[in-house]
Amino acid sequence: MSVAQVEAFLTKAEADPVLKAQLQAVETHAEVVPIAEAAGFAISVDDMIRYQASQSELLHWSVWEQLGVID
C-alpha cells in the first residue's frame, strides 16, 4: 500500500466513467478502499491521507472534487 497506488488509482478513476461514478457516491475515505480494491489497487485510508498531505492545497481539493469525493 502506498501513495503511488493512490496516484495510480486516481489516474484510472479520472479516465473510467464507471469508477468515477462509484467514487461520487462515497461519503468517506473508508468507502473508497473496497472500490479501489475491486479495481485492482491496494490502498488504505492512511495512504489516501498521506497522498492528500503530499499535494498542494489547490491540487488536493481539485482532484477529490473532480471525482466527487468532496464538495
N, C-alpha and C positions, 0 to 999 in steps of 0.2 A: 504494500500500500504506500502510495506516495503522492506528492504534489504533481509529479509528472503524469500519473494516472488521472488525476482530476483535470489537468490541462487537456489530455487526450480525450477524455470523456466530454468535456465542454465543446471541443472542436467537433466531435461526432454529433453531439446534440444540436449544434448550430446548423448542421447540414442535413439532419434527419427530421422531417416534419412529425413523424410519429413519436419519436423520442422527445422532441421539443414539446409536443402536446402533453405527454406524460409528465414532464417536469413542470409545466404550467399548472398542473393540478395539485402539486405538493404544497404543503404549508411549512414543513420543517426540513432541516438538513437530513434528519434521520430517515425521512421518506425518500430521499434521493438514493440512499445506499442500495436498496434492493433493485431499483431501476438501473443503476449503474452496473450492478452485478449481473442482471439479466442481459445487459448489453455487452458483457464480457470484460468489465472493468472492476478491479479490486480497489475500492476506495472506502474510507471511513469518514465519519463526521469530523474527526480531528484533521484528516487530510484536507477536507474542504475548508476548515477554519484556517489551517496553515496556508493554503492556497490564497484565500482571501487576504490574509495578513501580508502575503508577499507581493500583492499587487498594489498599485497606487489606488487611492480612494476613488478616483474617477473611473478607472478601469474596473475595479472591483464591483461597483454598483452597476456599471453599464452592462457587463457580461451577465450578471444574475438577473437584471431587469429584462434584458433581451430574451432570456429563457423563461421569464415569467415566474421565477422563483421568489422574487421580492417585488414589492410595488415601489 
